[in-house]
C-alpha cells in the first residue's frame, strides 16, 4: 500500500513504486488498475483527445 500511496501522490516514478511493491512494472500497473487507479493523467479533455488521435 505504501507504493500505491507514493504513486497516487506523484512522489516517485512508476518503476520505483513497482520496486517498492516487489512487482514488475506490468504487475504493478495491473494492481493499480484492480484498485481503480489509472496510470494516465491528462491536464484536460483536449489533451486526452489529442493523444488518442496520435495513437
PQR file of N, CA, C, O and H, with PARSE charges and radii, in Angstrom:
ATOM      1  N   UNK A   1       0.819  -1.200   0.000 -0.4000 1.5000
ATOM      2  CA  UNK A   1       0.000   0.000   0.000 -0.0000 2.0000
ATOM      3  C   UNK A   1       0.866   1.270   0.000  0.5500 1.7000
ATOM      4  O   UNK A   1       0.445   2.309  -0.509 -0.5500 1.4000
ATOM      5  N   UNK A   2       2.067   1.182   0.568 -0.4000 1.5000
ATOM      6  CA  UNK A   2       2.974   2.325   0.550 -0.0000 2.0000
ATOM      7  C   UNK A   2       3.269   2.728  -0.887  0.5500 1.7000
ATOM      8  O   UNK A   2       3.239   3.912  -1.222 -0.5500 1.4000
ATOM      9  H   UNK A   2       2.409   0.337   0.981  0.4000 1.0000
ATOM     10  N   UNK A   3       3.554   1.745  -1.735 -0.4000 1.5000
ATOM     11  CA  UNK A   3       3.870   2.038  -3.134 -0.0000 2.0000
ATOM     12  C   UNK A   3       2.686   2.701  -3.824  0.5500 1.7000
ATOM     13  O   UNK A   3       2.875   3.628  -4.612 -0.5500 1.4000
ATOM     14  H   UNK A   3       3.579   0.783  -1.462  0.4000 1.0000
ATOM     15  N   UNK A   4       1.475   2.246  -3.544 -0.4000 1.5000
ATOM     16  CA  UNK A   4       0.276   2.837  -4.146 -0.0000 2.0000
ATOM     17  C   UNK A   4       0.114   4.278  -3.685  0.5500 1.7000
ATOM     18  O   UNK A   4      -0.183   5.158  -4.492 -0.5500 1.4000
ATOM     19  H   UNK A   4       1.322   1.493  -2.904  0.4000 1.0000
ATOM     20  N   UNK A   5       0.303   4.523  -2.405 -0.4000 1.5000
ATOM     21  CA  UNK A   5       0.197   5.895  -1.884 -0.0000 2.0000
ATOM     22  C   UNK A   5       1.240   6.811  -2.512  0.5500 1.7000
ATOM     23  O   UNK A   5       0.934   7.945  -2.882 -0.5500 1.4000
ATOM     24  H   UNK A   5       0.544   3.807  -1.749  0.4000 1.0000
ATOM     25  N   UNK A   6       2.467   6.321  -2.631 -0.4000 1.5000
ATOM     26  CA  UNK A   6       3.513   7.118  -3.265 -0.0000 2.0000
ATOM     27  C   UNK A   6       3.141   7.455  -4.701  0.5500 1.7000
ATOM     28  O   UNK A   6       3.312   8.588  -5.150 -0.5500 1.4000
ATOM     29  H   UNK A   6       2.715   5.400  -2.331  0.4000 1.0000
ATOM     30  N   UNK A   7       2.626   6.450  -5.419 -0.4000 1.5000
ATOM     31  CA  UNK A   7       2.269   6.678  -6.820 -0.0000 2.0000
ATOM     32  C   UNK A   7       1.089   7.641  -6.937  0.5500 1.7000
ATOM     33  O   UNK A   7       1.120   8.555  -7.761 -0.5500 1.4000
ATOM     34  H   UNK A   7       2.487   5.529  -5.054  0.4000 1.0000
ATOM     35  N   UNK A   8       0.060   7.449  -6.130 -0.4000 1.5000
ATOM     36  CA  UNK A   8      -1.119   8.319  -6.183 -0.0000 2.0000
ATOM     37  C   UNK A   8      -0.762   9.768  -5.899  0.5500 1.7000
ATOM     38  O   UNK A   8      -1.356  10.679  -6.477 -0.5500 1.4000
ATOM     39  H   UNK A   8       0.035   6.707  -5.460  0.4000 1.0000
ATOM     40  N   UNK A   9       0.196   9.988  -5.021 -0.4000 1.5000
ATOM     41  CA  UNK A   9       0.605  11.341  -4.658 -0.0000 2.0000
ATOM     42  C   UNK A   9       1.703  11.878  -5.562  0.5500 1.7000
ATOM     43  O   UNK A   9       2.236  12.962  -5.325 -0.5500 1.4000
ATOM     44  H   UNK A   9       0.679   9.249  -4.552  0.4000 1.0000
ATOM     45  N   UNK A  10       2.039  11.115  -6.603 -0.4000 1.5000
ATOM     46  CA  UNK A  10       3.034  11.522  -7.608 -0.0000 2.0000
ATOM     47  C   UNK A  10       4.370  11.904  -6.971  0.5500 1.7000
ATOM     48  O   UNK A  10       5.037  12.842  -7.405 -0.5500 1.4000
ATOM     49  H   UNK A  10       1.606  10.235  -6.795  0.4000 1.0000
ATOM     50  N   UNK A  11       4.744  11.153  -5.929 -0.4000 1.5000
ATOM     51  CA  UNK A  11       6.003  11.427  -5.231 -0.0000 2.0000
ATOM     52  C   UNK A  11       7.196  10.801  -5.950  0.5500 1.7000
ATOM     53  O   UNK A  11       8.291  11.365  -5.956 -0.5500 1.4000
ATOM     54  H   UNK A  11       4.202  10.391  -5.576  0.4000 1.0000
ATOM     55  N   UNK A  12       6.977   9.629  -6.556 -0.4000 1.5000
ATOM     56  CA  UNK A  12       8.066   8.905  -7.223 -0.0000 2.0000
ATOM     57  C   UNK A  12       7.537   8.236  -8.488  0.5500 1.7000
ATOM     58  O   UNK A  12       6.336   8.251  -8.756 -0.5500 1.4000
ATOM     59  H   UNK A  12       6.088   9.171  -6.551  0.4000 1.0000
ATOM     60  N   UNK A  13       8.444   7.654  -9.255 -0.4000 1.5000
ATOM     61  CA  UNK A  13       8.081   7.058 -10.540 -0.0000 2.0000
ATOM     62  C   UNK A  13       7.339   5.734 -10.386  0.5500 1.7000
ATOM     63  O   UNK A  13       7.356   5.109  -9.326 -0.5500 1.4000
ATOM     64  H   UNK A  13       9.420   7.642  -9.037  0.4000 1.0000
ATOM     65  N   UNK A  14       6.703   5.334 -11.452 -0.4000 1.5000
ATOM     66  CA  UNK A  14       6.008   4.055 -11.514 -0.0000 2.0000
ATOM     67  C   UNK A  14       6.994   2.913 -11.273  0.5500 1.7000
ATOM     68  O   UNK A  14       6.701   1.975 -10.532 -0.5500 1.4000
ATOM     69  H   UNK A  14       6.689   5.842 -12.313  0.4000 1.0000
ATOM     70  N   UNK A  15       8.157   3.000 -11.901 -0.4000 1.5000
ATOM     71  CA  UNK A  15       9.166   1.960 -11.736 -0.0000 2.0000
ATOM     72  C   UNK A  15       9.630   1.816 -10.297  0.5500 1.7000
ATOM     73  O   UNK A  15       9.796   0.702  -9.800 -0.5500 1.4000
ATOM     74  H   UNK A  15       8.395   3.762 -12.503  0.4000 1.0000
ATOM     75  N   UNK A  16       9.837   2.938  -9.633 -0.4000 1.5000
ATOM     76  CA  UNK A  16      10.263   2.892  -8.232 -0.0000 2.0000
ATOM     77  C   UNK A  16       9.170   2.264  -7.373  0.5500 1.7000
ATOM     78  O   UNK A  16       9.454   1.439  -6.505 -0.5500 1.4000
ATOM     79  H   UNK A  16       9.701   3.842 -10.037  0.4000 1.0000
ATOM     80  N   UNK A  17       7.931   2.652  -7.615 -0.4000 1.5000
ATOM     81  CA  UNK A  17       6.812   2.102  -6.842 -0.0000 2.0000
ATOM     82  C   UNK A  17       6.683   0.595  -7.062  0.5500 1.7000
ATOM     83  O   UNK A  17       6.408  -0.152  -6.123 -0.5500 1.4000
ATOM     84  H   UNK A  17       7.701   3.322  -8.321  0.4000 1.0000
ATOM     85  N   UNK A  18       6.881   0.156  -8.294 -0.4000 1.5000
ATOM     86  CA  UNK A  18       6.832  -1.283  -8.585 -0.0000 2.0000
ATOM     87  C   UNK A  18       7.919  -2.000  -7.793  0.5500 1.7000
ATOM     88  O   UNK A  18       7.692  -3.079  -7.244 -0.5500 1.4000
ATOM     89  H   UNK A  18       7.104   0.763  -9.057  0.4000 1.0000
ATOM     90  N   UNK A  19       9.099  -1.394  -7.740 -0.4000 1.5000
ATOM     91  CA  UNK A  19      10.209  -1.976  -6.991 -0.0000 2.0000
ATOM     92  C   UNK A  19       9.880  -2.068  -5.499  0.5500 1.7000
ATOM     93  O   UNK A  19      10.133  -3.094  -4.867 -0.5500 1.4000
ATOM     94  H   UNK A  19       9.284  -0.518  -8.186  0.4000 1.0000
ATOM     95  N   UNK A  20       9.317  -1.000  -4.943 -0.4000 1.5000
ATOM     96  CA  UNK A  20       8.928  -0.990  -3.528 -0.0000 2.0000
ATOM     97  C   UNK A  20       7.906  -2.093  -3.250  0.5500 1.7000
ATOM     98  O   UNK A  20       7.944  -2.735  -2.200 -0.5500 1.4000
ATOM     99  H   UNK A  20       9.111  -0.167  -5.456  0.4000 1.0000
ATOM    100  N   UNK A  21       6.998  -2.305  -4.197 -0.4000 1.5000
ATOM    101  CA  UNK A  21       5.959  -3.321  -4.038 -0.0000 2.0000
ATOM    102  C   UNK A  21       6.476  -4.721  -4.380  0.5500 1.7000
ATOM    103  O   UNK A  21       5.758  -5.711  -4.240 -0.5500 1.4000
ATOM    104  H   UNK A  21       6.968  -1.783  -5.049  0.4000 1.0000
ATOM    105  N   UNK A  22       7.736  -4.789  -4.831 -0.4000 1.5000
ATOM    106  CA  UNK A  22       8.349  -6.052  -5.234 -0.0000 2.0000
ATOM    107  C   UNK A  22       7.566  -6.722  -6.362  0.5500 1.7000
ATOM    108  O   UNK A  22       7.341  -7.932  -6.357 -0.5500 1.4000
ATOM    109  H   UNK A  22       8.320  -3.985  -4.944  0.4000 1.0000
ATOM    110  N   UNK A  23       7.155  -5.884  -7.339 -0.4000 1.5000
ATOM    111  CA  UNK A  23       6.432  -6.341  -8.519 -0.0000 2.0000
ATOM    112  C   UNK A  23       7.135  -5.817  -9.760  0.5500 1.7000
ATOM    113  O   UNK A  23       7.896  -4.852  -9.693 -0.5500 1.4000
ATOM    114  H   UNK A  23       7.338  -4.901  -7.343  0.4000 1.0000
ATOM    115  N   UNK A  24       6.873  -6.461 -10.897 -0.4000 1.5000
ATOM    116  CA  UNK A  24       7.352  -5.884 -12.149 -0.0000 2.0000
ATOM    117  C   UNK A  24       6.483  -4.666 -12.446  0.5500 1.7000
ATOM    118  O   UNK A  24       5.429  -4.487 -11.836 -0.5500 1.4000
ATOM    119  H   UNK A  24       6.255  -7.245 -10.951  0.4000 1.0000
ATOM    120  N   UNK A  25       6.923  -3.835 -13.379 -0.4000 1.5000
ATOM    121  CA  UNK A  25       6.112  -2.671 -13.750 -0.0000 2.0000
ATOM    122  C   UNK A  25       4.742  -3.123 -14.249  0.5500 1.7000
ATOM    123  O   UNK A  25       3.719  -2.543 -13.883 -0.5500 1.4000
ATOM    124  H   UNK A  25       7.779  -3.981 -13.875  0.4000 1.0000
ATOM    125  N   UNK A  26       4.726  -4.158 -15.083 -0.4000 1.5000
ATOM    126  CA  UNK A  26       3.460  -4.663 -15.619 -0.0000 2.0000
ATOM    127  C   UNK A  26       2.538  -5.143 -14.511  0.5500 1.7000
ATOM    128  O   UNK A  26       1.344  -4.842 -14.526 -0.5500 1.4000
ATOM    129  H   UNK A  26       5.557  -4.629 -15.380  0.4000 1.0000
ATOM    130  N   UNK A  27       3.071  -5.879 -13.555 -0.4000 1.5000
ATOM    131  CA  UNK A  27       2.258  -6.359 -12.435 -0.0000 2.0000
ATOM    132  C   UNK A  27       1.730  -5.196 -11.604  0.5500 1.7000
ATOM    133  O   UNK A  27       0.581  -5.215 -11.161 -0.5500 1.4000
ATOM    134  H   UNK A  27       4.041  -6.123 -13.543  0.4000 1.0000
ATOM    135  N   UNK A  28       2.571  -4.185 -11.393 -0.4000 1.5000
ATOM    136  CA  UNK A  28       2.151  -3.034 -10.602 -0.0000 2.0000
ATOM    137  C   UNK A  28       1.052  -2.251 -11.316  0.5500 1.7000
ATOM    138  O   UNK A  28       0.096  -1.801 -10.684 -0.5500 1.4000
ATOM    139  H   UNK A  28       3.504  -4.170 -11.753  0.4000 1.0000
ATOM    140  N   UNK A  29       1.185  -2.089 -12.626 -0.4000 1.5000
ATOM    141  CA  UNK A  29       0.148  -1.401 -13.409 -0.0000 2.0000
ATOM    142  C   UNK A  29      -1.173  -2.155 -13.291  0.5500 1.7000
ATOM    143  O   UNK A  29      -2.224  -1.540 -13.112 -0.5500 1.4000
ATOM    144  H   UNK A  29       1.962  -2.455 -13.139  0.4000 1.0000
ATOM    145  N   UNK A  30      -1.126  -3.481 -13.389 -0.4000 1.5000
ATOM    146  CA  UNK A  30      -2.348  -4.292 -13.246 -0.0000 2.0000
ATOM    147  C   UNK A  30      -2.930  -4.130 -11.848  0.5500 1.7000
ATOM    148  O   UNK A  30      -4.145  -4.016 -11.687 -0.5500 1.4000
ATOM    149  H   UNK A  30      -0.272  -3.981 -13.535  0.4000 1.0000
ATOM    150  N   UNK A  31      -2.061  -4.120 -10.836 -0.4000 1.5000
ATOM    151  CA  UNK A  31      -2.511  -3.944  -9.457 -0.0000 2.0000
ATOM    152  C   UNK A  31      -3.199  -2.591  -9.278  0.5500 1.7000
ATOM    153  O   UNK A  31      -4.243  -2.498  -8.632 -0.5500 1.4000
ATOM    154  H   UNK A  31      -1.074  -4.213 -10.967  0.4000 1.0000
ATOM    155  N   UNK A  32      -2.607  -1.549  -9.853 -0.4000 1.5000
ATOM    156  CA  UNK A  32      -3.231  -0.229  -9.779 -0.0000 2.0000
ATOM    157  C   UNK A  32      -4.609  -0.262 -10.420  0.5500 1.7000
ATOM    158  O   UNK A  32      -5.571   0.267  -9.863 -0.5500 1.4000
ATOM    159  H   UNK A  32      -1.759  -1.625 -10.378  0.4000 1.0000
ATOM    160  N   UNK A  33      -4.706  -0.885 -11.593 -0.4000 1.5000
ATOM    161  CA  UNK A  33      -5.986  -0.968 -12.289 -0.0000 2.0000
ATOM    162  C   UNK A  33      -7.040  -1.695 -11.479  0.5500 1.7000
ATOM    163  O   UNK A  33      -8.200  -1.284 -11.451 -0.5500 1.4000
ATOM    164  H   UNK A  33      -3.925  -1.315 -12.045  0.4000 1.0000
ATOM    165  N   UNK A  34      -6.641  -2.780 -10.816 -0.4000 1.5000
ATOM    166  CA  UNK A  34      -7.588  -3.537  -9.982 -0.0000 2.0000
ATOM    167  C   UNK A  34      -8.083  -2.702  -8.806  0.5500 1.7000
ATOM    168  O   UNK A  34      -9.135  -2.982  -8.231 -0.5500 1.4000
ATOM    169  H   UNK A  34      -5.699  -3.114 -10.839  0.4000 1.0000
ATOM    170  N   UNK A  35      -7.317  -1.678  -8.456 -0.4000 1.5000
ATOM    171  CA  UNK A  35      -7.700  -0.800  -7.353 -0.0000 2.0000
ATOM    172  C   UNK A  35      -8.245   0.538  -7.831  0.5500 1.7000
ATOM    173  O   UNK A  35      -8.340   1.491  -7.057 -0.5500 1.4000
ATOM    174  H   UNK A  35      -6.463  -1.450  -8.923  0.4000 1.0000
ATOM    175  N   UNK A  36      -8.606   0.605  -9.123 -0.4000 1.5000
ATOM    176  CA  UNK A  36      -9.253   1.798  -9.665 -0.0000 2.0000
ATOM    177  C   UNK A  36      -8.338   2.994  -9.847  0.5500 1.7000
ATOM    178  O   UNK A  36      -8.810   4.130  -9.874 -0.5500 1.4000
ATOM    179  H   UNK A  36      -8.529  -0.169  -9.752  0.4000 1.0000
ATOM    180  N   UNK A  37      -7.030   2.759  -9.972 -0.4000 1.5000
ATOM    181  CA  UNK A  37      -6.081   3.854 -10.126 -0.0000 2.0000
ATOM    182  C   UNK A  37      -5.521   3.810 -11.541  0.5500 1.7000
ATOM    183  O   UNK A  37      -4.934   2.810 -11.952 -0.5500 1.4000
ATOM    184  H   UNK A  37      -6.647   1.836  -9.949  0.4000 1.0000
ATOM    185  N   UNK A  38      -5.702   4.885 -12.275 -0.4000 1.5000
ATOM    186  CA  UNK A  38      -5.236   4.971 -13.647 -0.0000 2.0000
ATOM    187  C   UNK A  38      -3.790   5.457 -13.697  0.5500 1.7000
ATOM    188  O   UNK A  38      -3.371   6.282 -12.885 -0.5500 1.4000
ATOM    189  H   UNK A  38      -6.179   5.698 -11.940  0.4000 1.0000
ATOM    190  N   UNK A  39      -3.039   4.935 -14.660 -0.4000 1.5000
ATOM    191  CA  UNK A  39      -1.672   5.417 -14.852 -0.0000 2.0000
ATOM    192  C   UNK A  39      -1.639   6.592 -15.814  0.5500 1.7000
ATOM    193  O   UNK A  39      -0.583   7.176 -16.054 -0.5500 1.4000
ATOM    194  H   UNK A  39      -3.380   4.266 -15.320  0.4000 1.0000
ATOM    195  N   UNK A  40      -2.781   6.933 -16.359 -0.4000 1.5000
ATOM    196  CA  UNK A  40      -2.861   8.034 -17.312 -0.0000 2.0000
ATOM    197  C   UNK A  40      -3.383   9.282 -16.617  0.5500 1.7000
ATOM    198  O   UNK A  40      -4.379   9.239 -15.894 -0.5500 1.4000
ATOM    199  H   UNK A  40      -3.639   6.458 -16.164  0.4000 1.0000
ATOM    200  N   UNK A  41      -2.695  10.393 -16.847 -0.4000 1.5000
ATOM    201  CA  UNK A  41      -3.115  11.665 -16.258 -0.0000 2.0000
ATOM    202  C   UNK A  41      -3.038  12.738 -17.342  0.5500 1.7000
ATOM    203  O   UNK A  41      -1.964  13.026 -17.871 -0.5500 1.4000
ATOM    204  H   UNK A  41      -1.886  10.428 -17.434  0.4000 1.0000
ATOM    205  N   UNK A  42      -4.160  13.310 -17.656 -0.4000 1.5000
ATOM    206  CA  UNK A  42      -4.222  14.351 -18.674 -0.0000 2.0000
ATOM    207  C   UNK A  42      -4.720  15.640 -18.041  0.5500 1.7000
ATOM    208  O   UNK A  42      -5.617  15.636 -17.198 -0.5500 1.4000
ATOM    209  H   UNK A  42      -5.032  13.077 -17.226  0.4000 1.0000
ATOM    210  N   UNK A  43      -4.118  16.736 -18.466 -0.4000 1.5000
ATOM    211  CA  UNK A  43      -4.463  18.035 -17.905 -0.0000 2.0000
ATOM    212  C   UNK A  43      -5.866  18.474 -18.320  0.5500 1.7000
ATOM    213  O   UNK A  43      -6.536  19.217 -17.601 -0.5500 1.4000
ATOM    214  H   UNK A  43      -3.389  16.738 -19.151  0.4000 1.0000
ATOM    215  N   UNK A  44      -6.303  18.001 -19.499 -0.4000 1.5000
ATOM    216  CA  UNK A  44      -7.621  18.417 -19.978 -0.0000 2.0000
ATOM    217  C   UNK A  44      -8.173  17.360 -20.933  0.5500 1.7000
ATOM    218  O   UNK A  44      -7.458  16.457 -21.368 -0.5500 1.4000
ATOM    219  H   UNK A  44      -5.760  17.398 -20.083  0.4000 1.0000
ATOM    220  N   UNK A  45      -9.431  17.490 -21.239 -0.4000 1.5000
ATOM    221  CA  UNK A  45     -10.056  16.592 -22.199 -0.0000 2.0000
ATOM    222  C   UNK A  45      -9.410  16.763 -23.574  0.5500 1.7000
ATOM    223  O   UNK A  45      -9.264  15.796 -24.323 -0.5500 1.4000
ATOM    224  H   UNK A  45     -10.012  18.223 -20.886  0.4000 1.0000
ATOM    225  N   UNK A  46      -9.028  17.985 -23.898 -0.4000 1.5000
ATOM    226  CA  UNK A  46      -8.375  18.269 -25.176 -0.0000 2.0000
ATOM    227  C   UNK A  46      -7.060  17.490 -25.304  0.5500 1.7000
ATOM    228  O   UNK A  46      -6.761  16.937 -26.362 -0.5500 1.4000
ATOM    229  H   UNK A  46      -9.146  18.770 -23.290  0.4000 1.0000
ATOM    230  N   UNK A  47      -6.295  17.454 -24.238 -0.4000 1.5000
ATOM    231  CA  UNK A  47      -5.029  16.716 -24.244 -0.0000 2.0000
ATOM    232  C   UNK A  47      -5.275  15.218 -24.452  0.5500 1.7000
ATOM    233  O   UNK A  47      -4.539  14.563 -25.190 -0.5500 1.4000
ATOM    234  H   UNK A  47      -6.538  17.903 -23.379  0.4000 1.0000
ATOM    235  N   UNK A  48      -6.296  14.689 -23.812 -0.4000 1.5000
ATOM    236  CA  UNK A  48      -6.652  13.282 -23.978 -0.0000 2.0000
ATOM    237  C   UNK A  48      -7.019  12.989 -25.422  0.5500 1.7000
ATOM    238  O   UNK A  48      -6.537  12.015 -26.002 -0.5500 1.4000
ATOM    239  H   UNK A  48      -6.894  15.221 -23.213  0.4000 1.0000
ATOM    240  N   UNK A  49      -7.867  13.821 -26.006 -0.4000 1.5000
ATOM    241  CA  UNK A  49      -8.297  13.620 -27.386 -0.0000 2.0000
ATOM    242  C   UNK A  49      -7.121  13.713 -28.347  0.5500 1.7000
ATOM    243  O   UNK A  49      -7.049  12.953 -29.313 -0.5500 1.4000
ATOM    244  H   UNK A  49      -8.258  14.612 -25.535  0.4000 1.0000
ATOM    245  N   UNK A  50      -6.207  14.629 -28.096 -0.4000 1.5000
ATOM    246  CA  UNK A  50      -5.028  14.769 -28.931 -0.0000 2.0000
ATOM    247  C   UNK A  50      -4.174  13.494 -28.865  0.5500 1.7000
ATOM    248  O   UNK A  50      -3.688  13.016 -29.890 -0.5500 1.4000
ATOM    249  H   UNK A  50      -6.265  15.247 -27.312  0.4000 1.0000
ATOM    250  N   UNK A  51      -4.001  12.962 -27.682 -0.4000 1.5000
ATOM    251  CA  UNK A  51      -3.232  11.727 -27.522 -0.0000 2.0000
ATOM    252  C   UNK A  51      -3.904  10.572 -28.256  0.5500 1.7000
ATOM    253  O   UNK A  51      -3.227   9.746 -28.868 -0.5500 1.4000
ATOM    254  H   UNK A  51      -4.396  13.351 -26.850  0.4000 1.0000
ATOM    255  N   UNK A  52      -5.225  10.513 -28.197 -0.4000 1.5000
ATOM    256  CA  UNK A  52      -5.958   9.437 -28.872 -0.0000 2.0000
ATOM    257  C   UNK A  52      -5.797   9.547 -30.386  0.5500 1.7000
ATOM    258  O   UNK A  52      -5.672   8.530 -31.069 -0.5500 1.4000
ATOM    259  H   UNK A  52      -5.775  11.184 -27.700  0.4000 1.0000
ATOM    260  N   UNK A  53      -5.797  10.752 -30.906 -0.4000 1.5000
ATOM    261  CA  UNK A  53      -5.617  10.954 -32.326 -0.0000 2.0000
ATOM    262  C   UNK A  53      -4.221  10.530 -32.779  0.5500 1.7000
ATOM    263  O   UNK A  53      -4.047  10.038 -33.894 -0.5500 1.4000
ATOM    264  H   UNK A  53      -5.898  11.578 -30.351  0.4000 1.0000
ATOM    265  N   UNK A  54      -3.230  10.722 -31.913 -0.4000 1.5000
ATOM    266  CA  UNK A  54      -1.846  10.397 -32.249 -0.0000 2.0000
ATOM    267  C   UNK A  54      -1.520   8.921 -32.044  0.5500 1.7000
ATOM    268  O   UNK A  54      -0.452   8.462 -32.450 -0.5500 1.4000
ATOM    269  H   UNK A  54      -3.371  11.122 -31.007  0.4000 1.0000
ATOM    270  N   UNK A  55      -2.409   8.190 -31.431 -0.4000 1.5000
ATOM    271  CA  UNK A  55      -2.139   6.765 -31.144 -0.0000 2.0000
ATOM    272  C   UNK A  55      -2.226   5.912 -32.385  0.5500 1.7000
ATOM    273  O   UNK A  55      -2.028   4.699 -32.315 -0.5500 1.4000
ATOM    274  H   UNK A  55      -3.276   8.563 -31.101  0.4000 1.0000
TER
END
